[in-house]
């Protein structure tokens, strides 16, 4: 007899394939309407099976956040990759190995120092490595501000001093994760576009061919209305969504395709607690919703079919113990969940929760039967 969610060992990671496919089709359709290319970020799933569903073709294009991802996806036949984390010299040989194996991988940088290092490496080794300049569109993380025109030009000049080649610009509107209204998300999307396109125009006016103008975060990808001047959009967590995305307003709770299957292992009736075998080793320590209007604890508790219980969340987590209770101030009654009951927990952050597991148990909709098992990988 094949495994089902009622018989498989817990805790384990579950994908609702039906919800995932709906999420993928939603974003692809939106970007197609805007007439822009899609370069999905594969860092969330780290899975060949999921990548094949989300990419526009079996060869890509795609975005990765580690060279381990690049190597794994390249081995599976993905040949068009952007490594969207700042490059450092110790990683040049691994990038070269990929390019020498007919993988068209580009790297990312945001300083003259990095550009000189890359150019020098290419000159010394007879290599050719294209690079994108990271643009800081909102002060969220790294990158060159679009108004730093002299610095942008100096980086491009340093790149083109050897076989390292300036290829374009890339930005990520990470500050969009702090918004929660349609108007604010649309404004983030416009600002992200303007920053990338503005930087590209500065470089083009200085004589540098800006082949790629890349933007993307899951919130801005969904709320963009005009991507004039942009060549591609990147997004990653949209494939599964999570409670942070629901709190922002990008998706609904029922759109979340990822959950952790767990089993009730005890009760502390005087405290109003139900104990389960999924602690932070299964859920991660991510508490991203604590900064939002509704704090979801470590995740929303659902029945084995993925249907949420009213006001029931994972309020605390030890290494291998999860503590389930009603929200504070709730007027609901704690449900009767005997030892052995199977539950599913919707995560705060899909990337962080998925990173705790080495495979996905795949189900269709609210069905119990596991229809497939998809491996995922770790590491850098």
Buried (B, 14 or more C-beta within 10 A) or exposed (E): EEBBBEEBEBBBBBBBBBBBBEBBEBBBEBBEEBEBBBBBBBBBBBBBBBBEBBBBEEEBBBBBBBBBBBBBBBEEEBBBBBBBBBBEEEBBEBBBBBBEEEBBBBBBBBBBEBBBBBBBBBEEEEBEBBBBBBBBBBEBBBBBBBEBBEBBBBBBBBBBBBBBBBBBBBBBBBBBBBBBEEEBBBBBBBBBBBBBBBBBBBBEEBEBBBBBBBBBBBBBBBBBEEBEBBBBBBBBBBBBBBBBBBBBBBBEBBBBBBBBBBBBBEBEEEEBBBBBBBBBBBBBEBBBBEEBEEBBBBBBBBBBBBEBBEBBBBBBBEEBBBBBBBBEEBEEEBBEBEEEBBBBBBBBBBBBBBBBBEEBBBBBEBBBEBEEBBEBBEEE
